[in-house]
């Protein structure tokens, strides 16, 4: 029930706080002999606050159906939390919090009284939303919210949008219809890899069609974008494709298919989409066109051309994709296995950067706000017993990672006036190849040497000896890069101030942090290494960086939300 790829948005952040929604078991059994489950919500202060968890016990989930997932959305404009849950071609179940809950979390008690009643409508009572599945909230740049739902069923369904602004929902209507203009064609439905805003406010959507309830009829990769919050949609070439609620996209709408993939190719559905900082659209899917089921990466370049990269890596679970600030791409899949490729190679260099961890679920999800805004990867993944989609152990992990990069140069400066017997303080900043500071430097890791033997050095303090020119060279423990600064000590105080300026000069090729264990193999791309921390622990593991492509993905520490036992089951309809 928790942690499936079709669960659109179980974890999200706002203004330094993170929120998550999931099912927990009450310990009771209903009349059908199934466990009674309730929606629970967790929150914590970032980066490492303790989780607070509340359970909404006034509504019991109706079916033991893994499609009846829970989704969470945040509307920054009025500080509300929104929930949609427990529906598989059934009536909407929706509730929202009081306004202002997001504005001062530390001063707001985390209790069920924050939430209103469960309702089957969005606009007004008496106008229920029915036969819907797969709720997806999309946070708008304005602070409002979009809600996308499928109306209908597998192989025959429409995609509908609602828009939340100024404290009220407004129906936009169908934007992707499963009914063709050619009525002789069978109906279909869209399974989305993602619907996501980029940094410029453009909304991107990709999906695969399904013609019948049988997944073997999945086919093709489709793409649309919208510059007006989903009111009108455009094809890859910029031509208008649809007007929501008036003239939707249909299976036979021309120009919407960006990659043809035939039925019977074992195409996955509801995998991953991400838009990088440059505006490239990335999609991760699967097929068996090569004779084996493998992860396949597609991306739309900055000129609007779509490309396919076959990874050659076996597909073990539906995946998600994310990029770092330089556009390097990472596929997250079963057991938190990580695949990586670099933007420099146009993503033709896919490889396994991290092996899967036994006991972690097959379909990891992550916080899109932290990934987009801060470059942090906060992964939501349940523990499972052996066997893939096996019963949960009752633990959900939220594992936090950060992208960092090898030190490329040291920036050295001094404070204090150079003079005989005077002391100066040496400062050093470690920079990556993009000029970003890598992190704080411990004094014990700094080694300073002087070309003048009369100088006395104590950590970062240098007591200058005799007059004359000298070079102070700075190295860091475990980093094969040095920097230096040139100084002139005048013979007496009347002589002018030194005219030299600090310089920065790497003296050797940067290497991966020594704390990372080298991988068994290497390529012409930046080094790789495996994490040394215990990622299966429920919390408190030490930071353990490992390189992925050009980046080092550092484990900041794992925290867990402990829940009652739940089940993950295969199949998507």
ABEGO torsion letter per residue (X at the ends): XBGBAABBGABBBBGGBBBBBBBBBAGBBBAAGBBBBBBBBBBBBOAABBBBBBBBAABBBABBBAABBBBBBBBAAAGBBBBBBGBBGBBBBBBBBBBGAAABAAABBBBAAABBBBBABAABBGBBBBGBBGBBBBBBAAGBBBBBBBBEBBGBBBBBBBBBBGGBBBBAEBABBABBABAABBBBBBBBAEBBBBAAGBBBBBBBBBABABAAABBEBBBBBBAAGGABBBBAAGBBABBBGABBBBAABBGABABBBBBGAGBBBGBBBBBBAAGBBBBBBBBAAAGBBBBBBBBBBAAGBBBBBBAGBBBABBBBBBBBAAGBBBBBBBGGBBBBBBAAAGGAABBBABBBBBGBBABBBBBAAAAAAAGBBBBBBBBBBBGEBBBBAGBBBBBBBBBBBBBABBBBBBBEBBBBGBBBBBBBBBBBAAGBBAEBBBAAABBBBBABAABBBBEABBBBBBBEBBBBBBBBBGBBBBBBBBBBBBABAABBBBABBBBBBBABBBBBBAABBBBABBBABBBBBBBABBAABAEGBBBBBBBBEABBBBBAEBBBBBBBBBBBBBEBX
